[in-house]
Amino acid sequence: MKIVYYSITGQTRRFIKKLDLPAYEIEPANPFFEINEPFVLVVPTYDIEMTEVVNDFLDFKDNAHQMLGVAGGGNRNFADLFVYTAKDIARDYHVPLVFAFEFSGTNEDVQNFQKVVMELESKRA
């Protein structure tokens, strides 16, 4: 399954690179790219002004309908605001929040996220 992600500081990108899964990075300069296959979205936690490019991507053609779930990275020190960008996307696009990790994720996070992706893929089959 494809992983689609957005990274601002590089934390999310570092997490994705550890996964060894096919991935596509949303480019801020041109978020209007159509994904023609199911994917899991991975986003960092920032104000909407910083992440609206993700909504542009999701609202382009059929992208939102291909999204099976969303995962979020963030900082647990922010308590209720931890991974709120992913939570908002899950709510707004009616998909499950499938995973949350801190910073660029631990080795255990990588393994657990890979399991989540495999489970989502097997449910589709």
N, C-alpha and C positions, 0 to 999 in steps of 0.2 A: 504494500500500500504506500502511496505517496504521502510525504509529509510536506506541508506548506508552512512556511514560517516567516516571521518578520523580526528583525533584530535592529536595535538602535545602538546599543553600546558594545555589542559583540557577545554578550552573555548567552543569549538564545542561540546564536550561531555556533558557539562552542559546544553547547548541549547537543545540537543537531549533528554536528560533525562526529560526536562520540557514538551516535546511534548506528551508523553504517546502514542506513535505509535511504531509498531514493527520496530526494528532497528538492524543493523549489523555493527560492527566497523571493519574497515580494519586494520588488524594487520601487523605492519611493518616487523615482523619476517617471516610472511608467507602471502603475499597478494594474493596468488593463490588459491582463493576460488570462486567457481562458484555460482552465484545467478541465480536461475531458475525462476525468476518472475520479473515483472517490478518494478523499484525503482527510487527514487529521491536521488541523490548524494549530500551530504553536506560536504564542505571542508573549511578549514581555508586558510588564505592568507600567503603564504611563497614562497621563491624561489624554483625553480624546484628541486634542490638538496634535499630539505626537503620533497617535495610532490611527487617525482617520483614513490613512492610506490602506489599511487593512479592510475597512468597510468599503472603500472604493473597489478593492479587489473582489470582495465577496459579492458586491452588488453588480459586478460585471457579468453579463450573459448568465450562464447557469451555475456559476461557481458556488453560490450559497447552497444550492441543492446537492452539490457533490460533497459537501462537508459532512462527515459522519460524527465529528466531535471536536472539541477544542481543549487544548492544554495550555497552562500558563506558568510562566516563570516570574519570580519576584523575590521579595525580601520579607521574611516572616516577622521582622520587627514592626511591620506596618499593620499587624493584627488583622482587623476586619477588612482592611484594604489589600491584604495579600491576594494576589492574582485577580484583582477586581476587573481588569480588562478582559480576561478570559471569562470571568463570571458574567460580565455584561454581554459579551458576544454569545455565550451559551443561552442566555435569557432572550436576547433580541432575535436570534436566528433559530431558536427552538432546537438546539442540539445539546447533548450532554457535555458537562465539564468532565473530561475523562482522566485528567492528571494535573498535578501541581508540583512544582519543584522550586527550590531556592537557588538563586544565582545561576550558575551554569550546570547545576545538577551534580549529584554524586554518582559513583559507579553503580550503586544500588538503584538510584533514580533511573539511570540508563536501562538497566535490566528490567525494572518494573514497567517503564514506559514501553519498551519493546514488547513485553507480554501483553500490555493493553492493546497495542496496535495489532498484534497477532490475533487476539480475541475478537477485535472488531472485524478483522479480515475474515476470520472463520465464520462469523455470524452472517456475513454477506454471501458466503458460498452455498 
